[in-house]
Amino acid sequence: MSPNTQLLLLALGAVAVLIVLIARFKLHPFIALITVSLALGVVAGMPFGGVVKALQDGVGTVLDSLRSSSPSARCLGKE
């Protein structure tokens, strides 16, 4: 099996786990998304520090763009 196929199957499995965590176990969607994202990164072969850094950079970028478009979201973004 090629590495691309493995990553695709891992991503599909992560989506299934995300749906189960939210629908079956009533876990808050944000917490479930963060948990599944961290787990997928580690299972895909990234070092844990790299996964955390990538998640931090991604969330920071999104919140930074929200800050510039929404005055009420300014407290959430990077300063």
N, C-alpha and C positions, 0 to 999 in steps of 0.2 A: 504494500500500500504506500502511495506517495505521501510525502510530508504535507502537501496541499490538501489531500483528501483527509488526512488525519486532523488537520486544523479545522476543516469544514465540519467534520463529524463532532469534534470537540465543541465547536460553536453551536451546533444544533442541540447537542446534549446540554449545554449551558442554558440555552433558551428554555428547554424542557424543565430543567431544574428551577429556573427562575419562575416559570408559571406555577410549578408545584409549590414552591415556597410561598408565593403570594396567594394562590387560590386555596390550597389545602391547609397550610399551616398559618394563614392569615398574618404573615410577616409583612411589615411595612415595606412597600415597594422600593423605597430608596435604600433601605438597609439590605434588602434582598439583592438589589442590583449591585451594590458595592461588594457584597460578599461573593456573589457569583463572578463578578469581574476579577476580583483578586484571585479567586480559585482558578479561573480559566487561565489567567496569566501564568500562574505557577505551574499548572498542569501542562501548558503549552511549551514550557521550558525556559521561561524567563526567570532570572534570579528575583527573589522576593523584593529586594531593595529596588530593582528596576521596575517591578510591577507597581510598587507604591509610588515611585517617582512619576511614572507615566500617568497613573490615576490622578495624582496631585496636580500635575501640569494640565491635564485635560479638564478637570473640574475648575481649576483656576482660570483657564482660558474662557470657559463658558460663563462663569460668574463675572469675569471682567467684561465680557461683551454685554451681559445683562445690565451691569452697572452703568454702562454708557447709554443704554436705551431706556432704563427704568430708574427714576429717582429713588423709589422705595427699595430697590435691590442694591443700592450703592454700598450699604453696610455689609453685604455678603461678599463682594469682590475683593481683589487684591488692592492694596494701597501702595 
